[in-house]
Amino acid sequence: MKNVLTFAFLALFGSASIYAQNTVHAACEASMVGYTETRIPSNFFTFADLRSANSQSANIPLSNIVGSPYLVENFQKGSLFYGDERMGTFYARYNGYNKELEVKKTNSSEEVAKVLINDKKLRFVFDNQDEMKLVSFTDKKGNRHDEYLLTKSKGEKYQLMERPVIAYKEGKKAANSFMLDVPSKFVERTELYALNVAANIASLVPSKKSKLIDFFDESEQIQVATLIKKKSLNIKDINHLSQIFDFANSVGQDIAYKQ
């Protein structure tokens, strides 16, 4: 079974498409691998060349744009998993503008990058231990999304997730000779989400301490509140938040907190 799945996935890298790097339009296109609901292993992966719905900006050379559509420009080595099964070693980078994880089998500049299929069982673990996976979440307006998020605190019950957001802002020509042109640019920001694994959906980390404590199971709230108070944890600090989430998961495993 493992060999069949691995072979089916590796077939992804046999499909070729032109992937240009010199324009915004082209940089935000890649070969998309479609997913079939058929559970027969031989039909597990299907292929189609699709254009991302987010790549609708003008054909402007990337050299004229400040910043990058990628979270990290270079492909980074790591392991691809389907559930707990390791599918092999690959190289990946996240296109925050398109919200796509681009994957290659080698780090060769000649190899065409592919876009990872949208399957919540797939996750990519970089060699630096950063992990990206597809997560459902609701934003501050209540809209639901499925995007790749970075796992900042892993646990069987709760997980702290980071959403990298890269937006494209078109520049402006100077109104007169006394002013300078405003260049087009990619603007990066991040949002933090709290994932309840059982509910399988994440929500924005609350900005108020009381709301954050309410996120956890009622049986854990007193101990979480005690931890925050005793350690003077700042819930706006991602490292402090990671401590809180790690602890909440340990409470769920009946491991008592000790000062």
C-alpha positions as CSV (number, residue, x, y, z in Angstrom):
1,M,0.0,0.0,0.0
2,K,2.8,2.4,0.9
3,N,4.6,1.7,-2.3
4,V,1.5,2.3,-4.4
5,L,0.8,5.7,-2.6
6,T,4.4,6.8,-2.9
7,F,4.5,5.9,-6.6
8,A,1.2,7.7,-7.2
9,F,2.5,10.8,-5.5
10,L,5.8,10.8,-7.3
11,A,3.9,10.7,-10.6
12,L,3.1,14.3,-9.8
13,F,6.7,15.3,-10.8
14,G,6.4,13.8,-14.3
15,S,3.9,16.3,-15.5
16,A,5.5,19.4,-17.1
17,S,4.3,23.0,-17.4
18,I,6.0,26.3,-18.1
19,Y,6.7,28.1,-14.9
20,A,8.1,31.6,-15.5
21,Q,9.8,33.6,-12.7
22,N,10.1,37.1,-14.2
23,T,6.5,38.4,-13.8
24,V,4.0,38.7,-11.0
25,H,1.5,36.9,-13.2
26,A,3.8,34.0,-14.1
27,A,5.4,33.8,-10.6
28,C,1.9,33.2,-9.2
29,E,1.1,30.3,-11.6
30,A,2.1,26.7,-11.2
31,S,0.9,23.2,-12.2
32,M,-1.9,22.4,-9.8
33,V,-2.5,18.8,-8.8
34,G,-6.2,18.0,-8.5
35,Y,-7.6,15.6,-5.9
36,T,-10.0,12.8,-6.7
37,E,-12.5,11.6,-4.1
38,T,-12.0,8.0,-5.4
39,R,-10.2,6.1,-2.8
40,I,-8.7,3.5,-5.1
41,P,-4.9,3.9,-4.7
42,S,-4.3,3.9,-8.5
43,N,-6.7,6.9,-8.8
44,F,-5.5,8.7,-5.8
45,F,-3.9,11.6,-7.7
46,T,-5.2,13.3,-10.8
47,F,-3.5,16.1,-12.7
48,A,-4.5,19.3,-14.4
49,D,-2.8,22.6,-15.3
50,L,-4.8,25.3,-13.5
51,R,-4.2,29.0,-12.9
52,S,-4.5,30.2,-9.4
53,A,-7.6,32.4,-8.8
54,N,-5.4,34.8,-7.0
55,S,-3.0,35.5,-9.9
56,Q,-4.9,38.3,-11.5
57,S,-2.4,41.1,-11.1
58,A,-0.8,42.9,-14.0
59,N,2.2,41.6,-16.0
60,I,4.8,43.7,-14.1
61,P,8.4,42.5,-13.9
62,L,9.3,41.2,-10.4
63,S,12.5,43.2,-10.5
64,N,10.3,46.4,-10.2
65,I,8.5,45.1,-7.1
66,V,9.7,45.5,-3.5
67,G,9.4,42.2,-1.5
68,S,8.5,38.7,-2.6
69,P,5.3,36.6,-3.0
70,Y,7.1,33.9,-1.1
71,L,7.5,33.4,2.6
72,V,11.0,32.2,1.9
73,E,12.3,32.7,-1.6
74,N,14.4,29.6,-1.8
75,F,13.1,26.0,-1.8
76,Q,13.7,24.4,1.6
77,K,14.3,20.7,2.2
78,G,11.8,18.6,4.2
79,S,9.6,15.6,4.4
80,L,6.1,15.2,3.0
81,F,3.6,13.2,5.1
82,Y,0.2,11.8,4.3
83,G,-1.3,11.3,7.8
84,D,1.5,9.6,9.7
85,E,3.0,8.0,6.6
86,R,6.2,9.7,5.2
87,M,6.0,10.0,1.5
88,G,9.6,11.0,1.0
89,T,12.1,14.0,0.9
90,F,11.1,17.0,-1.1
91,Y,11.8,20.7,-1.5
92,A,9.1,23.3,-0.8
93,R,8.3,27.0,-0.5
94,Y,5.1,28.8,0.4
95,N,3.6,31.3,-2.0
96,G,1.8,33.6,0.5
97,Y,0.2,35.6,-2.3
98,N,-1.4,32.6,-4.0
99,K,-1.7,30.6,-0.8
100,E,-0.1,27.6,-2.4
101,L,2.7,25.3,-1.3
102,E,5.1,24.7,-4.2
103,V,6.9,21.4,-4.2
104,K,9.8,19.9,-6.1
105,K,11.5,16.5,-5.8
106,T,15.0,18.0,-6.2
107,N,16.4,21.5,-5.6
108,S,17.4,21.8,-9.3
109,S,16.5,25.2,-10.9
110,E,15.6,23.2,-14.0
111,E,12.8,21.2,-12.3
112,V,9.3,22.6,-12.6
113,A,7.6,23.3,-9.3
114,K,4.2,21.8,-8.6
115,V,1.4,23.0,-6.3
116,L,0.6,20.6,-3.5
117,I,-3.0,19.3,-3.6
118,N,-5.5,20.6,-1.1
119,D,-5.8,17.6,1.2
120,K,-5.9,18.0,5.0
121,K,-4.0,14.7,5.5
122,L,-1.0,16.1,3.7
123,R,1.6,18.1,5.7
124,F,5.1,19.3,4.9
125,V,7.7,19.2,7.7
126,F,10.8,21.3,6.9
127,D,14.2,20.2,8.2
128,N,14.1,23.1,10.6
129,Q,10.9,21.4,12.1
130,D,8.5,24.1,10.8
131,E,5.3,22.3,9.7
132,M,2.8,23.5,7.1
133,K,-0.6,21.9,6.6
134,L,-4.0,22.8,5.2
135,V,-6.3,24.1,8.0
136,S,-9.9,25.4,8.0
137,F,-10.4,28.6,10.0
138,T,-12.7,31.5,10.4
139,D,-11.2,35.0,10.1
140,K,-12.2,38.1,12.1
141,K,-15.2,38.8,9.8
142,G,-16.5,35.2,10.3
143,N,-15.5,34.1,6.8
144,R,-14.3,30.5,6.5
145,H,-11.1,29.7,4.7
146,D,-8.9,26.7,3.9
147,E,-5.2,27.7,3.8
148,Y,-1.8,26.4,4.6
149,L,-0.8,27.5,8.2
150,L,2.4,27.1,10.1
151,T,2.1,24.9,13.3
152,K,3.8,26.8,16.1
153,S,2.7,24.5,18.9
154,K,1.8,20.9,18.3
155,G,-0.6,18.9,20.4
156,E,-3.3,16.2,20.1
157,K,-6.0,18.5,21.5
158,Y,-4.9,22.1,20.8
159,Q,-2.5,23.7,18.3
160,L,-1.3,27.2,17.9
161,M,-1.1,28.2,14.2
162,E,0.4,31.1,12.3
163,R,-1.1,32.3,9.1
164,P,1.3,34.1,6.7
165,V,-0.5,36.6,4.6
166,I,1.3,38.3,1.6
167,A,-0.7,41.0,-0.2
168,Y,0.2,42.7,-3.5
169,K,-0.1,46.5,-3.5
170,E,0.2,48.3,-6.8
171,G,2.5,51.3,-7.0
172,K,1.6,54.8,-8.1
173,K,3.3,57.1,-10.6
174,A,4.5,60.4,-9.3
175,A,2.0,63.2,-9.7
176,N,4.7,65.6,-10.7
177,S,8.5,65.9,-11.1
178,F,8.9,66.9,-7.5
179,M,7.6,63.6,-6.2
180,L,8.9,60.1,-6.5
181,D,7.1,57.0,-7.9
182,V,5.7,54.7,-5.2
183,P,6.9,51.2,-6.2
184,S,4.6,48.1,-6.3
185,K,5.3,45.8,-3.4
186,F,4.4,42.6,-1.6
187,V,3.4,43.3,2.0
188,E,3.7,40.5,4.6
189,R,1.9,40.1,7.9
190,T,0.9,37.3,10.1
191,E,-2.2,36.2,12.1
192,L,-2.3,33.7,15.0
193,Y,-5.0,31.0,15.1
194,A,-6.1,28.6,17.8
195,L,-7.0,25.2,16.5
196,N,-9.3,22.8,18.4
197,V,-8.3,19.5,16.9
198,A,-11.5,17.8,17.7
199,A,-13.6,20.5,16.1
200,N,-11.2,20.6,13.2
201,I,-11.5,24.3,12.7
202,A,-9.3,27.2,13.9
203,S,-10.2,30.7,15.1
204,L,-8.2,33.9,15.7
205,V,-6.4,33.9,19.0
206,P,-8.4,36.2,21.3
207,S,-6.7,39.5,22.2
208,K,-8.1,39.3,25.7
209,K,-6.8,36.9,28.4
210,S,-10.2,35.9,29.6
211,K,-11.4,35.0,26.0
212,L,-8.2,33.0,25.5
213,I,-8.9,31.0,28.7
214,D,-12.5,30.4,27.5
215,F,-11.1,28.7,24.4
216,F,-9.8,25.8,26.4
217,D,-12.0,23.0,27.9
218,E,-13.8,24.1,31.1
219,S,-11.9,21.4,33.1
220,E,-8.6,23.0,32.1
221,Q,-9.4,26.7,32.4
222,I,-8.4,27.2,36.1
223,Q,-5.0,25.6,35.6
224,V,-4.4,27.6,32.4
225,A,-5.3,30.8,34.2
226,T,-3.0,29.8,37.1
227,L,-0.1,29.2,34.6
228,I,-0.6,32.6,33.0
229,K,-0.6,34.4,36.3
230,K,2.3,32.6,37.9
231,K,4.6,33.0,34.9
232,S,3.3,36.4,34.0
233,L,2.7,35.3,30.4
234,N,1.9,37.8,27.7
235,I,-0.7,36.4,25.4
236,K,0.5,38.7,22.6
237,D,3.9,37.0,22.6
238,I,4.0,34.0,20.4
239,N,6.6,32.2,22.6
240,H,4.4,32.7,25.6
241,L,1.3,31.5,23.7
242,S,3.2,28.4,22.7
243,Q,3.9,27.7,26.4
244,I,0.2,28.1,27.2
245,F,-0.9,25.7,24.4
246,D,1.8,23.2,25.3
247,F,0.6,23.2,28.9
248,A,-3.1,23.0,28.0
249,N,-2.3,19.8,26.0
250,S,-0.4,18.4,29.0
251,V,-3.4,19.1,31.3
252,G,-5.5,17.0,28.8
253,Q,-3.1,14.2,29.3
254,D,-3.5,14.4,33.1
255,I,0.0,15.8,33.7
256,A,-0.2,18.1,36.7
257,Y,1.4,21.5,36.4
258,K,4.1,22.2,39.0
259,Q,5.8,25.5,39.6
